[in-house]
Amino acid sequence: MKKATLRATYKQKRNALTLDDVDDLSLQIANALLQLDIWGKSFYHIFLSIEEQKEINTDFILNILSGKDKNIVISKSDFNTYEMTHFLLTDATVIKKNHYNIPEPVDGIAIPSEKIDVVFVPLLAFDKQGHRVGYGKGFYDKFLSQCNPETLKIGLSFFEAETQIEDTYESDVTLDCCVTPKTIYRFNCSL
């Protein structure tokens, strides 16, 4: 299937979930993440969920990271350049929703992309080769291409992998693995 079709299909699938489904499936994903050998790193980038889009509730993962005393990095999106600026999440961080309902830090301690060890990547769909479909603005492809080659890219999905996304590009950055409530897909890693 092509990205546009997958985008529409998976937005619809996500919309059909209840808020209880979202929380239950999100907790299953967080528990599955505990099976991966990723917790010895320092800087973890995570997205803050857009509730209105029924994205994965990342609060469970945030709790794991806080409990393990990790440096948590969150982003602010610039819709003119389609780039993200990354900030350390601290007790003093003020979070505000932008006009797309994305919760973002107002400001804070900037963290360069190269310093991030693990990125939890939002997506709508993914395939068995590690390609992903997001909202189509390219924010994460730009960001992930600025990270170190060793940075782990972990997709989070309520749904299982598609066989193949037909219209991938060379600039698309593939995932190292993707975690769903039922399966851990490993693409470019031995996690």
SERO-4910 file (N, C-alpha, C, O; in steps of 0.05 Angstrom, whole numbers):
BEGIN
 pado doro    nc1    nc2    nc3   cac1   cac2   cac3    cc1    cc2    cc3    oc1    oc2    oc3
  Met    A     17    -24      0      0      0      0     17     25      0     40     25      9
  Lys    A      6     46    -10     21     72    -11     16     88     15     -4     83     29
  Lys    A     34    106     20     33    121     45      6    136     50     -5    135     72
  Ala    A     -4    149     29    -29    164     32    -52    146     41    -68    153     58
  Thr    A    -54    122     28    -75    103     35    -71     93     64    -90     91     79
  Leu    A    -46     86     71    -40     77     98    -46     98    119    -57     92    140
  Arg    A    -39    123    112    -44    145    131    -74    147    137    -82    149    160
  Ala    A    -91    146    116   -120    149    119   -131    124    134   -147    127    152
  Thr    A   -122    100    127   -131     75    139   -125     75    169   -142     68    185
  Tyr    A   -100     82    176    -92     79    204   -103    102    221   -106     99    245
  Lys    A   -108    125    210   -121    147    225   -149    137    232   -158    141    255
  Gln    A   -162    124    214   -189    113    218   -189     91    239   -206     90    257
  Lys    A   -169     73    237   -167     52    257   -162     63    285   -174     53    304
  Arg    A   -145     83    287   -140     95    313   -164    110    324   -170    108    348
  Asn    A   -179    123    306   -203    137    314   -224    119    326   -240    127    343
  Ala    A   -224     93    317   -244     74    326   -237     64    354   -254     51    367
  Leu    A   -213     69    364   -206     61    391   -220     78    412   -223    102    408
  Thr    A   -228     66    434   -238     81    457   -214     92    473   -192     83    469
  Leu    A   -219    111    491   -197    121    507   -186     99    526   -163     99    532
  Asp    A   -204     81    535   -195     58    551   -177     40    534   -156     30    544
  Asp    A   -184     35    509   -167     19    491   -139     32    488   -119     19    491
  Val    A   -139     59    484   -114     73    481    -96     69    506    -72     63    503
  Asp    A   -108     72    529    -92     68    554    -83     39    558    -60     35    565
  Asp    A   -101     20    553    -93     -8    556    -71    -16    537    -51    -29    545
  Leu    A    -74     -9    511    -54    -16    491    -27     -1    496     -6    -12    492
  Ser    A    -29     24    506     -5     40    512     10     27    535     35     26    534
  Leu    A     -4     17    555      9      4    577     23    -22    568     45    -28    577
  Gln    A     10    -37    550     22    -61    539     48    -55    524     68    -70    526
  Ile    A     48    -33    509     72    -25    494     94    -17    514    117    -25    510
  Ala    A     87     -2    535    107      6    555    119    -19    568    143    -20    572
  Asn    A    103    -38    575    113    -63    588    131    -78    569    151    -90    577
  Ala    A    124    -79    543    140    -93    523    167    -79    520    188    -93    517
  Leu    A    168    -53    522    193    -38    520    213    -47    542    237    -46    538
  Leu    A    203    -55    565    220    -63    587    236    -88    580    256    -94    593
  Gln    A    227   -103    559    242   -127    550    266   -120    533    284   -137    529
  Leu    A    268    -95    523    290    -88    506    314    -79    522    311    -68    544
  Asp    A    337    -84    511    362    -76    524    370    -47    516    389    -43    502
  Ile    A    354    -28    526    357      0    518    361     18    542    363     42    539
  Trp    A    360      7    566    357     24    590    384     33    602    384     45    623
  Gly    A    406     26    589    432     35    600    442     61    587    464     69    592
  Lys    A    425     74    572    433     99    558    426    123    576    416    120    598
  Ser    A    433    147    566    429    172    582    406    189    572    388    197    588
  Phe    A    405    195    546    385    215    535    364    200    518    371    188    498
  Tyr    A    339    203    527    317    190    514    297    211    503    287    227    519
  His    A    292    211    477    273    230    465    246    216    464    244    193    454
  Ile    A    226    230    473    199    219    471    179    241    463    183    264    469
  Phe    A    159    233    448    138    251    440    117    253    461    111    233    475
  Leu    A    105    276    464     82    279    482     57    275    466     54    286    444
  Ser    A     39    258    475     16    249    460     -4    271    453    -10    288    469
  Ile    A    -13    269    428    -36    286    419    -61    270    425    -68    252    410
  Glu    A    -74    276    447    -97    261    456   -119    261    435   -132    240    430
  Glu    A   -123    284    422   -144    286    402   -140    268    378   -159    261    364
  Gln    A   -115    259    373   -108    241    351   -107    212    360   -101    194    345
  Lys    A   -113    208    386   -112    181    398    -85    168    394    -82    145    388
  Glu    A    -64    185    398    -37    174    397    -31    157    422    -46    159    442
  Ile    A    -11    141    421     -2    125    443      2    143    467     14    165    465
  Asn    A     -9    135    490     -5    151    515     23    145    525     29    124    536
  Thr    A     41    165    522     69    161    529     74    166    559     97    164    568
  Asp    A     53    172    574     57    177    603     69    152    616     86    155    635
  Phe    A     62    128    608     72    104    619    103    102    615    118     94    633
  Ile    A    111    109    591    140    108    584    155    130    600    177    127    609
  Leu    A    142    153    602    154    175    617    158    167    646    179    174    658
  Asn    A    139    152    657    142    142    685    166    123    687    180    124    707
  Ile    A    169    105    667    192     87    667    218    103    667    236     97    682
  Leu    A    219    122    649    244    138    646    250    154    671    273    155    680
  Ser    A    229    165    683    233    180    709    242    161    731    260    168    746
  Gly    A    230    138    732    237    118    752    266    109    750    279    101    769
  Lys    A    276    109    725    304    100    720    323    124    720    347    121    714
  Asp    A    312    147    727    328    172    729    343    179    703    367    186    704
  Lys    A    329    177    681    341    183    655    336    212    647    318    225    657
  Asn    A    352    222    629    348    249    617    327    246    596    330    232    576
  Ile    A    304    260    600    282    259    581    282    284    564    284    306    574
  Val    A    281    279    537    282    301    518    255    302    503    246    282    493
  Ile    A    244    326    501    219    330    486    224    353    466    243    368    468
  Ser    A    206    355    446    211    374    424    189    395    421    166    392    430
  Lys    A    198    416    407    179    437    398    182    438    368    204    438    357
  Ser    A    159    438    354    159    437    324    156    465    312    141    482    322
  Asp    A    172    470    291    170    494    276    157    487    249    169    474    232
  Phe    A    132    496    245    117    489    221    125    505    197    113    501    175
  Asn    A    143    524    200    154    538    177    177    523    164    179    522    140
  Thr    A    194    511    181    218    498    171    214    467    172    231    452    161
  Tyr    A    194    458    186    189    429    191    213    417    206    221    394    201
  Glu    A    223    432    225    245    422    241    236    423    270    218    438    278
  Met    A    250    408    287    243    407    315    267    416    332    290    411    324
  Thr    A    261    430    353    281    438    373    277    421    397    254    417    405
  His    A    298    411    409    295    391    431    303    403    458    323    418    460
  Phe    A    288    397    478    292    408    505    292    387    526    277    367    524
  Leu    A    308    390    547    308    372    569    282    377    585    275    399    591
  Leu    A    269    355    592    244    357    608    253    357    637    265    338    647
  Thr    A    246    379    651    252    382    680    227    388    695    206    392    682
  Asp    A    228    390    721    205    397    737    196    426    731    173    432    735
  Ala    A    214    442    720    208    470    714    197    474    686    188    496    679
  Thr    A    197    453    669    188    456    642    159    462    640    142    448    652
  Val    A    152    483    625    124    490    621    116    478    594    128    483    574
  Ile    A     94    463    595     83    450    571     58    464    562     41    470    579
  Lys    A     57    470    536     33    484    525     26    471    499     44    464    483
  Lys    A      0    469    493     -8    457    467     -6    478    445    -14    501    449
  Asn    A      6    470    422      7    489    399    -20    488    384    -39    474    393
  His    A    -22    502    362    -48    503    348    -56    476    334    -78    474    323
  Tyr    A    -38    456    335    -44    430    325    -50    411    348    -52    386    344
  Asn    A    -52    422    372    -57    406    397    -33    389    405    -37    370    420
  Ile    A     -9    396    395     15    381    403     25    394    429     31    417    429
  Pro    A     27    378    450     39    389    475     69    393    471     83    375    463
  Glu    A     78    418    477    106    425    472    117    441    496    102    454    510
  Pro    A    144    439    499    156    457    519    156    485    509    160    490    485
  Val    A    152    504    527    152    533    519    181    540    513    187    554    493
  Asp    A    200    531    530    228    536    526    243    517    546    231    498    557
  Gly    A    268    521    549    283    504    568    312    500    560    323    516    545
  Ile    A    324    479    570    352    473    564    353    457    538    343    435    536
  Ala    A    365    470    517    366    457    491    386    434    491    407    435    503
  Ile    A    377    412    477    394    388    474    398    383    445    379    381    430
  Pro    A    423    381    435    428    376    407    420    347    399    422    329    415
  Ser    A    411    344    375    402    317    365    424    296    368    418    273    375
  Glu    A    449    304    364    471    285    365    475    273    393    488    252    396
  Lys    A    464    286    414    468    277    441    447    255    449    450    242    470
  Ile    A    426    252    433    404    235    440    412    206    434    421    199    412
  Asp    A    407    188    453    415    160    450    392    142    440    397    124    424
  Val    A    367    148    448    344    132    441    321    151    433    316    171    447
  Val    A    308    146    411    285    161    402    261    143    400    261    123    386
  Phe    A    240    149    415    214    135    413    199    150    391    192    173    394
  Val    A    193    136    369    183    149    345    153    145    342    144    122    342
  Pro    A    138    167    339    109    163    334    105    155    304    121    162    287
  Leu    A     83    142    299     77    134    271     48    126    269     34    122    289
  Leu    A     39    125    245     11    116    239     12     86    230     -5     70    238
  Ala    A     32     80    214     36     52    204     65     47    199     81     66    197
  Phe    A     73     21    197    100     14    191    100    -12    176     80    -27    176
  Asp    A    122    -19    163    123    -45    149    145    -62    160    160    -55    178
  Lys    A    147    -87    149    166   -107    159    195   -101    153    213   -116    161
  Gln    A    200    -79    138    227    -71    132    236    -48    150    259    -39    149
  Gly    A    218    -38    167    225    -16    185    218     12    175    225     32    188
  His    A    204     13    152    195     39    142    170     48    157    155     30    166
  Arg    A    166     74    160    143     83    175    128    104    160    138    117    141
  Val    A    103    107    167     86    128    157     77    145    180     65    136    199
  Gly    A     84    171    178     75    191    199     53    208    187     38    199    170
  Tyr    A     52    233    197     32    251    187     39    264    161     23    278    149
  Gly    A     63    259    151     71    268    124     85    295    122     90    305    100
  Lys    A     94    306    145    108    332    144    138    329    144    153    348    138
  Gly    A    148    305    150    177    299    149    193    308    174    217    308    173
  Phe    A    179    317    195    193    326    219    213    304    229    236    310    234
  Tyr    A    203    280    232    220    259    244    242    250    225    263    243    235
  Asp    A    237    249    199    258    241    181    281    261    183    304    254    183
  Lys    A    275    287    184    295    308    187    310    304    213    335    304    214
  Phe    A    295    301    235    307    298    261    325    274    263    348    275    272
  Leu    A    314    251    254    329    226    257    354    226    240    374    213    247
  Ser    A    354    240    217    378    242    200    399    259    213    423    257    206
  Gln    A    392    275    233    412    292    248    423    278    272    443    287    284
  Cys    A    411    255    280    421    240    303    446    224    295    452    220    272
  Asn    A    460    214    316    483    197    311    474    171    297    451    163    302
  Pro    A    491    159    282    484    133    269    477    112    290    461     94    285
  Glu    A    488    114    314    484     94    336    457     99    351    449     82    366
  Thr    A    445    122    346    420    128    361    399    107    354    395    100    330
  Leu    A    386     96    374    366     75    370    339     89    364    330    107    378
  Lys    A    327     79    342    301     91    333    279     69    338    278     49    323
  Ile    A    262     74    357    243     54    365    215     64    360    205     83    373
  Gly    A    201     52    340    174     60    334    155     48    354    160     27    366
  Leu    A    132     62    358    111     53    377     85     52    361     77     72    349
  Ser    A     72     29    361     48     26    345     27      9    359     33    -11    371
  Phe    A      2     18    357    -21      2    367    -25    -23    349    -36    -43    358
  Phe    A    -16    -21    324    -24    -41    304      1    -55    293     24    -46    296
  Glu    A     -3    -79    282     19    -95    272     29    -85    245     17    -67    233
  Ala    A     52    -96    236     66    -86    212     50    -93    186     37   -114    184
  Glu    A     52    -75    168     43    -80    140     66    -96    127     89    -95    136
  Thr    A     59   -110    105     80   -125     91    101   -106     79    125   -110     83
  Gln    A     91    -85     64    110    -67     51     96    -40     45     73    -40     36
  Ile    A    110    -18     51    101      8     42    113     12     15    138     11     11
  Glu    A     96     17     -5    106     18    -33    122     42    -41    141     40    -56
  Asp    A    115     66    -30    127     90    -39    146    102    -18    142    124     -8
  Thr    A    167     87    -12    188     98      6    208    114     -9    211    111    -34
  Tyr    A    222    131      5    242    149     -7    269    144      6    271    133     28
  Glu    A    291    151     -9    318    148      2    321    164     28    336    156     46
  Ser    A    307    187     30    310    204     53    295    194     77    298    204    100
  Asp    A    278    173     73    263    161     96    283    147    114    299    131    105
  Val    A    281    153    140    299    140    159    284    116    171    262    119    181
  Thr    A    296     92    169    282     68    178    286     65    209    304     76    221
  Leu    A    267     50    220    268     44    249    288     22    254    294      5    237
  Asp    A    298     21    279    314     -2    288    295    -24    298    301    -48    294
  Cys    A    274    -16    311    253    -36    318    227    -21    322    226      4    324
  Cys    A    206    -36    324    179    -24    329    165    -42    349    165    -67    347
  Val    A    153    -30    369    139    -44    390    109    -40    389    100    -17    388
  Thr    A     95    -62    388     65    -61    388     57    -75    414     73    -86    428
  Pro    A     31    -75    420     22    -89    444     28   -119    444     31   -132    465
  Lys    A     31   -131    420     35   -160    418     63   -169    409     71   -191    415
  Thr    A     77   -151    395    102   -160    381    124   -139    383    118   -115    384
  Ile    A    148   -148    384    171   -131    381    184   -138    354    194   -160    351
  Tyr    A    183   -119    335    195   -123    309    223   -112    310    227    -89    318
  Arg    A    243   -128    302    271   -119    301    279   -117    272    277   -136    257
  Phe    A    290    -94    264    297    -90    236    328    -88    233    340   -104    218
  Asn    A    340    -68    246    368    -63    243    384    -66    269    404    -52    273
  Cys    A    374    -83    286    387    -84    312    383   -112    325    368   -129    315
  Ser    A    397   -116    347    395   -141    361    384   -136    389    389   -152    407
  Leu    A    368   -115    392    357   -109    419    340   -131    429    329   -129    451
***
